[in-house]
Amino acid sequence: MNEKSLIFSLFSKFLEDEKDDISPEESGTDKKESETEDGGTSKDGAGDAQSRGRTGDAQHYGKAEDAQFYGKAEDPQHRKEGRGLADDGHDHRVETVEDWNEAEQKRRIQQERELLGEAAVLDDSEGKDLLVLNETDREEVSSDAEEPDMDAHAELMVSDDKMEVSMMLYGPRGRGADISIEMVREALEGKGICFGINEEKIGAMVREGQYLQMAIIAKGQPPLNGDDGHIKDYFPRKPQIKYASKGNGGIDFKSMNLIHNVKKGDVVCEISMPTEPEDGMDVFGQPVRGKNGTMPPIPQGKNIVYSPERDKLLTACEGNLTFRSGRFHVENVFSVSGNVDNSIGNIDFTGSVMVHGDVLEGYSVTAKGDITVMGIVEGAHLKAGGDILLHKGMRGMKSGVLEAEGDITAKFLEDCSIFVKNNIQAEYIINSEVSCGHNLTLIGKRGALIGGNCSVYNCMNVKAVGAPSHITTAITLGLTPQLLEEMGALGKELLMLSRKLTEINKDISYLSGKLKEGTITPSQRDRLAKLKLEAPINTLKEKKLKQQAAELSKKLREVGKSRLTAREVYPGTVINIGDCKMSITKKEDSCSFYYLDGEIRKGIR
C-alpha cells in the first residue's frame, strides 16, 4: 500500500466516526420536519438522496447513510423558511449543529482533496457535496510506488575560517551500497581537503554506520601569535605616600616620601620586546599567518636615556623621578604649587626645590641644590646644598633654622638660627643666632641687626646695630661657631691619632725584638705584619690633619681683615674681634670697627 492509499483509508475511517456521532433523534427530527413542510416532495427528495448515497459514495465509505450525513435536499422555499431568512434576504437565525456539521464536512473534503491530489466534483443538484475519484487515481492510490536505488554518501561542511571540517553520513536507499572509507576520501579530495584529517574518527563513523550524526573529522593547525612586549617598572607611576618612622617607634605624618630621588644611571624600567609569530595551516593546506606581538609605548621622557644593550631606561642625571603624560622624567627642580603642609609633607630632594607658597611650622625642606620660597617661612627647617632664597623672609618662632652651603638671601629674618658658609643678604635680622662664613650685608630701608648673636668671619656692612632701647646685640668678627667647632673636632682627632700611633710604634718595637730573639709566635708574627702596614697609613692621616689645623690657625690670624661698618651703633652692642672685646656705651654714628695691633679700633665709615 502506498502513501496515498494509507492516507485515504485513514481519512475515510475518520469520516465514518464523525458520521456515527450524529444521534438518530436528530436525524429523525430533521426528516419529520421535512415531511411536514414539503409533503411528499421532501420525502421523495430524501429517498433519491439516500438512493444516490447507496449507489455512489456509500459504496466507498461502506455505509448507506452517508448521503444523509452530507446533508438534505431542500427546495429554495424550504431553505428560506427553515433557515429563518427575513424579507430583506438576511439570515437572522443562530447557526445550528447541522449547519456547523455541513461546513465542517466541506472543509474536510477539501483537506482530503489536497492530501490525495484527487479531482473533486461538487454536485449541487441535490444540495450535497460529493467526492468523485476517477478510476486512474484509485489505481495510483492502491499501487505501491517503488523507491529508486541510491548509494550512501557523505556531506562535508567547512567552517568559515577553514579550520574545521564537519561530516554527516547519509544511508543508502533501496539496493544502494553502504558508506565506505573510499567514499569519504573521494568526498574530501573533491573538496580539496588535505590537512588535519582525523582518520580514526572517519573509520569509526564508517564502521559503526553513524548515519545522520554530525562530527568534526578534520582540523587545521591554528597559528601562534607573537607575545606582546611589556614594560617592567622599577618606580611607581602614581605618587604613593609612605610615612616615615620616628625614633620612638611612632609615625612621622609630616614625612610622606612623595619624592623619588634618583642618581645618574639608575634603572627606571626594563623593556621586553614582542616576539615573532608562528604560522599555522588550514584544512586546505594553505598557511595561516599569525599576528605580530604589539609593543606598548616606551615611557622615555626628559633626562631619561635608553640602553639598547640592556633593554632598559636609565636616568641621565640626579633629580626627582616623576611620571606624567605617559612618560618618566627626571626633574632637577621639585616644584610645589602651594604650601608645604600636610598635603605635601617634608621634602628631601637631590636637586633644587621651588615652593610657590609658604612653608608652615614644623615642616622641613632639604635639597642638595637650591631652595626657593615665594611665600613666608614659619618655624620650619630649611637645609640646602646650594643657596636659600626667601622672597618674603622667615618668621622663625624661636624654632626655625636655615642652613646653606652657599648664600642666604631674604627680605627679613626673625627669631631663627642661621648657618651659612658664604654670604647673607637681607633687609633686617632680629633676635636671631647668625653664623656667616663670609660677608653679611643688610640693605634696604632698615638694614638693621637687632638683638641676638651674630658671627661673621669676614666683613659686616649694615645701617644699624642694636636699637635705641639698648637691646643686647653681640657681634663676633673673624670667627664663626662652625670654625670653632671645626677646630675643636680637628684637635680631638689629632690627639686620638697621635695616641694610636704611639701605641703602634711601641707594639712594633716589642714584637721586632722578639723576632730578633727568635721567640716570636706565629700569631705575634701576623700581628707585627699588620702593625707595620697600619703605621704608615696613620702617619699619613696625621700629616693631613696637621695641615688642616695649620690652615685654620692661619684663618684665625687673619682677623685683621675683618671689619664692621655701620651708620649707627647703639649702646648694648658688644663687639668681639679675635681675642679682643669692646662694649658700646654710647651711640656711634658712621663708624667702623677693626682689629689692629692686638686691639679693636674704631674708624670712620
LINHUFEN-V367433 format. One record per helix or strand of 3 or more residues. SS is the DSSP state (alpha for helix, beta for strand). FROM is the first residue (numbers start at 1). TO is the last residue. If there is no record, write none. Layout:
<<SS;FROM;TO> <SS;FROM;TO>>
This chain:
<<alpha;3;20> <alpha;24;38> <alpha;40;55> <alpha;57;61> <alpha;66;70> <alpha;76;82> <alpha;97;116> <alpha;135;142> <beta;153;158> <beta;164;170> <alpha;181;191> <alpha;199;208> <beta;215;219> <beta;230;233> <beta;267;272> <beta;304;307> <beta;312;315> <beta;319;324> <beta;327;331> <beta;333;336> <beta;347;349> <beta;352;355> <beta;364;367> <beta;371;373> <beta;381;384> <beta;388;390> <beta;394;404> <beta;408;410> <beta;412;420> <beta;424;426> <beta;428;436> <beta;440;442> <beta;448;456> <beta;459;465> <beta;473;477> <alpha;481;517> <alpha;522;561> <beta;563;569> <beta;573;577> <beta;580;583> <beta;588;596> <beta;599;604>>
